[in-house]
Amino acid sequence: MSKAAQFDPFDTRQTHAVAESARKLIAEEPVLRLDSGFAIASRYDDVKHILLTNTIFANAGGFRPTGLQVPIEDRTLGELDPPEHGPIRRLAVGAAAGPGAVEAMRPFTRESCEALLGAILARGRGDLVNDFSVILTNRVIAKLLGVPLDKSHWLAEQAEAVMASDMPVTNRTPRGFGYKQSFPELTGFIDEMVKKRIAGAERVPDAITRIIETARAAGEAAPETIIRMVLLQLLLGGSATTRDFLGNLFHTLILQPELHEAIRADRSLVPAAVEEGLRLAPPVLFVIRTCAEDTTLGGVALKKGERIIAAIAAANRDPAVYPEPDAFRVDRVDPPTHLSFGLGAHFCAGNQLARMEIQEALDVFVERVKPGELRTQSGFDLRYMPTPFLFGPVDMPVERAA
């Protein structure tokens, strides 16, 4: 177990292989103290317990190094505890999944999928990440936020720059500390949109307006910095995780043409394929919690203040829960809920939007692309984005098979 005990949650070379490295732990040491001072939980039931029990396993500190103090406007929803979490989550849910908001986006999403994939097929080559999933997810988020379509490419560049930086872990870049200093153009653009909506200069039925109206309905006035925080969450969480997952899903279909053929032959399998793909390649590999009190997990005593890694990628492959855990099976009958969107109070606020985008992208892909029609370009080397807790390819250059 010495190798496993050296697991570093901030080393991408290790975190991107967490499902593999934790496989033995599930059977032999499902809750293990690490040399780094963290503990790691790998078994499905233990990870589920951590995600559901926020009173014991607090979210403060999130994915950050121990002791790093991050202002609330720079945090993620997953780094918030009561009393801040509830009101801010309501704003996020209202923005991302207001009444009819997701279904209203479906035609636009499908149209975008068809146009982006059609362009790649017409050229006979392209990049399924940078020419498809990055643009798609940011177009959808841009429309959700009320951003003009001609600015969606710029928005995509800004989001990619954030996710390729140290910001998600250290809250810092060479330009400064926090989003305001590190990405002034992005925050300035968002702040200007928020000011116009609050002032009533623009009445647009978008996420910003829904945030403002949700707050007012609760008898509150959300500070502009908090509205910006929620919008950044939608932009970064909604675009980065979905683009990561789509890259992994397309790669799986290229490597497994028989799976591609099965879904193409029976499109009713698309929702099951999406869920199975999410189980096997969760965009968020793990979360980190802090023990709010002394407790016991999997027979291991944990002290108040200890930090524990809930290894979602490992739990999703627990053989006690999923027979043939490493196989992509669309024929599973009522499988237990995967943990890729979290559970409980911190269940992903944008899960409905993400599922809709992925379903439309997969459906269009299997409709337009024959199994084996696309292959990765010669010399392709699978590389992952540098954020330790996220899991998605940097690119996916493809070409028509000869």
N, C-alpha and C positions, 0 to 999 in steps of 0.2 A: 504493500500500500504506500510505500515511500514516494513513488512517482505521483500517485494521485494526491498525496498530501501536499505536494508542491504546486498544486493548481493555483494559478494566479488569475483572478477574475478581470484583470486589466491588460492581460496579454492575449491579443487576438489569435496568436498561433495556438493557444490552448483553448480559448473559449469557443472558437469556431469548430473545435472537435469535441465539445463537451458531451454530446450524445454518445460518442464512441468511448471517451475516457470514463464516463460514468456507468457504462454498461456493467462492468464488474462490481461497481459499488452497490448497484441495486441488489445484487445477490449476496455480496459479502459484507458491505459496510455502508448501508443506505444513508446514515448520517455520520459524516466524518469531519473531524476538526483538521483544518489545513495549517500548514506552516505559516501562511500569511496572517493568521489570526482569525480568519473567517471559519465558518463551518459550511458544509454543503449537504443538501438533502436531494436525493436522486429518485426516491420511490414515489409513485403516483399518489398514494394516500397521504404521505407526509407533505409533499408539495401542495396538494389540494388543501390540507389543513392549514398550512402557512398562508396561502392565498385567502382563505376564508376567515381567518382569525386575526383580524387587524388589531384587536385590543391587546393581543400578546405579541404579535409580530408586526411592529410598527413600520411605516413606510419612510419615516424621516431618514434622510441621507441617500435614499434611492440608489442609483448606480454610481454614486460618487465615492472617491477615496474617503476613508474614515476621517472625520473631523472637518471636512470641507464645508464651510458655511456658504450657502447659496441664497440670494434674495428670492422672495416668493415669486416675483415676476419672471425669474429665470428658471424656475423649477418646472418639472413635468407633473402631471396629475398623479403619477405613481410615486411622487416624493412628498405628497401631502397627507397629513393626518387631520382628524377633527381638531378644532371646529372649522378649519379652512376648507377641508376637502369637499364636504357636502355641497355648500353653495356654489363652489367653482365647478364641480362636476355637473351640477344641474345646468349651468351655462353651457358647458361643452356638449351635453346631451341635446339640449335645445338647439344648439347650432348645427350639430352633425346629423341629428335624427329627429328634427321637428316633424309635426304631422305631415305626412306625405312627402317630406323632403327627399328621402332616398329614392323612392319610386319615381318621383318627378325627374330625377337625374338619369334614370336608366336609358331612355332613348338617346340622350346626348352621349352617354358613355358608349353605347353600342356603335353609334355613328362614328365616334372618335376611333374606336377599335378597328372598325372596317377601313377607315381612311388610312390609319397609320400602318396597319398590316398590309393593306393593298399597295401602299407605296413601296414597302420592302419587297413584296412579291413581284411588282412591276420591274424593279431594278434587278431582281434576281439575287440580291444580297442586302445586308443591312445588319443592324444591331438590335436584338430583341429587348435589350435593356435601355440603351440610350436613344434609340429611334422609336421605341414603342412604350415600354412600361414607365419610363421616367416622364415622357411627354404626356402619356395618358393620365397618370395619377395627378400630375400637376394641372392639367387642363380641368379635370374634375374638381380638384380642390379650388382652383381659381374660380370656376363657375359657382361653386358653393359659397365662396367668400364674396362674390360679386366683383371680382377682378376682371377687367376686359380681357377677352381671349388673346389679343395681341400682346398682352403682358405675361401670359402664362409661361412662355419660354424663359423669360427673365426670371420669373418666380421659380421655375425649375432649377435654373442655374444657382439661384440663391440658396434653395433648399439643399442642393447637392454640395454646395460649398460648406454649409453648416455641418452636414453629416460626414464630410471628409475631414473635418477639423477636430481639434481636441475639445471643442465646446461641449458635446454631450457628456463628457466625463469630468473635465476640469473646470468648465464654465469660463474658459479663458482661451484667447488666441493671441498672436503677437500684437494685435491691434488694441487689446485691452481685456478687461474683465466684464463678463455679462454680455447679453445680446446688444444692448444699446451702444456699447463701445466697440464690440467685435464686428457687428454687422449693422452699421448705422443706416445704410441705404435701405435695407430690408425693414428695420424697425421704423424708420422714418416714413416709408411708404404705408405700412400698416397703420401707424398712428394718424396719418393724414386721413385715411379712409374712415377710421373710427371717429375722428373729430367731425367729419362731414355728416356721418349718420346721427351722432348725438345731437348735432345742431339742427337736424332736420333738413339740411340742404339737399340730401339725397334720400328718397324713400324707395329702397330696393328690397325685395323679399329674399334677402340673402342671410348668410350665417351671422353677419355682424348685426343686422337688424334683429334677428331672432335672439341674440345674446342680450341686446339692450332691452327688448320687450320681455324676455324671461326675467331679467333682473327687476324691471319695473313691476311686473305682475306679483313679485314677491315683496314689493314695497321697498326695494333697494335701488341704489344707483351704483352699478359696478364701476370701480375706478378704471380709467383708461389703460393703466398698466396691466390690470387683471384681464381686461378684454384682449389686449395684445398677447398676453400669456396664453389665453385660450386659443386664439387664432394661430399662434405659433405652434401650439400643440396639434391643431388640425392640419396645418401645413406640413410639419415635420413628421408627426406620427402617422398622418393619413397618407402622405406621399411616400416616405422612406420605407415604411414597413410593407406597404402594398407593392411597391416597385421591387423590393427585395424578394418577396414571395413569388411574384410573377416570373422573375428571372429564374428562380429555382424550379418552378413548375414547368416552364418551357424547356429547361435543360432536361428534366425528367422525361418529358414527352419525346425529345430528340433521342435520348438514350434508350427509351423503351417504346419502340413503334407499335408493339402489340397492345400496350396500354392506350396509346393514341388511337389505334384502330377500334378498340372496345368502346371508347367514349364517342368517337365519331359515328359508330354504328348505332349507338343508343344514347342520344343526347340527354335523356332523362337522368343519366349517370353524372352529369355535370356537377350538381350540388354535392353528391357524395365524393366525387373526385376532389372538389375544392376542400372539403373537410379533411379528407385523408392526406392531401398535400399539406394542409396546415398542421396536421399532427406530426408529420415526418420532418417538415422544415419550418418550424415556427419562426417568424420574423424576429421575435424577441426570444432569445435563447434562455435567459434566466432573469430573475429579479432578485434584488437584495433587500432583506428586511433586518430590522434591529429588534432584539428581544426587549420588550417593555417591562418584563418581570422575569424572575426565575421560572423556568419551565422545563418540561421533558419532551423530547421528540424522538420517536423511534428507539426508545430506551436510553437515549443519551441526554444527560443533564446539561442544560444551557443556562448561563447566568444572564441576569439583567445587563443590557448593554452589548452583549455579544451580537455580532452580525452574521446572518446566515443566508447563503445563496440557495434559492429555490430553483433547481435546475429543471426548467420546463421541458427543454429538449430531451432530457433523460427520462423524465416522468412520462412523457408522451410515448415512450418506447418500452414501458414497463411490461415485461412478458406476462406478469400476473394479471394484467388488465387487457392487453392486446395480443391475442395469438399471432404468431409470425410478426413480431413488432416492427421488423425492418422492411417488411414487404408493403408495397403500395397496392392495397386491395380496395376495390370499389364495391365489393360484395359483402362487406361487413354488415351484420344485422344488428341494428340498434347499438352501436359501439358506445362505450362511455364517452362523455364529453371530453374532448381534448382541452388542454390548458393553455393553448396558444393565445387566447384573448384574455387570459386571467379568469378570475372568478370573484363573486361577491361584490363588495363596495367598489373595487377597482377594476371591475369588468370593463373591457375596452369600450369607451364611449362611441367610437367610430366603427364598431364591428359590423353594423348593418351596411354602412357605406362600403367598407372594405369587401365584404362578401359580395355585394352587388357588382362592384367593379371586377372582381376576380371571376365571378360567374360569367359575366358578359365577355371578358377577355378570352376565357377558355372556350366558351361556346363559339365565338367568332374564329378562334384559332383552329379548332378541329373542323369547323365548317369549311374554311378557306384553304387549309393546308392538309395535303394528303400525308399519311404516315410515311416517313422516310424522305419526304420531299425537300426538307431543309436539314442541313447538317452544319455543325460548327466549322468555321473556316480553318484551313490548314494552319497549324502552329498555335491554335487557341490554347491558352493556359487559364484555367479557372482561378480567378482571384476574387477575394471577398472584400467588401467595404471595411474600412479600418475601425469602425466602432465596435468595441468588444462584445457588447450584449446584443448586437444586431447581426443578421445573417442573410446576406444577399450578394450576388455576384456584381463585380464592378462593371462588367460588360458581357455581352453574349453575341459576338459577331457570327452571322450565319450566311450561308449561300445555298443556292439550289443544288441538290445532288445531281451529279452527271447522269 
